Amino acid sequence: MEKAKLLAKNINDFVQYVRNSYRENNKYLSNPDKLFRLKLIVEEYKLSIIADELFRINRFEYDHKYTSLLVHDFKIAIDIIGEYIDLNEHDLFIFSARLYVLRLILNSYEEEIQFQGN
């Protein structure tokens, strides 16, 4: 339950970071066109909704089934977002650290689920 909440918080922070970087027109750190595409990808996969739902359903009690569905949807989204950031690392390098943290928490959550399953 705590890892799901941690994942939700970090997803929300990542979404806010992308939005703020785009809103502030952070052209010195990122290419504006690629930053705009990253913002569209994040909005397309509705990461903020996934984060809100993860936090909501795990606020008081852990719901394994629904949490697993949301984490699976997030994994699909983060794989595509990660591939885009990795391909454009020269322009979007500022997001690679947050992407690394998200992948690390996701892997930790998946390992915990596999451990509980055995």
Secondary structure as GFF3:
##gff-version 3
##sequence-region A 1 118
A	DSSP	alpha_helix	2	23	.	.	.	ID=ss1
A	DSSP	alpha_helix	32	44	.	.	.	ID=ss2
A	DSSP	alpha_helix	47	57	.	.	.	ID=ss3
A	DSSP	alpha_helix	64	87	.	.	.	ID=ss4
A	DSSP	alpha_helix	89	92	.	.	.	ID=ss5
A	DSSP	three_ten_helix	93	95	.	.	.	ID=ss6
A	DSSP	alpha_helix	96	117	.	.	.	ID=ss7
###
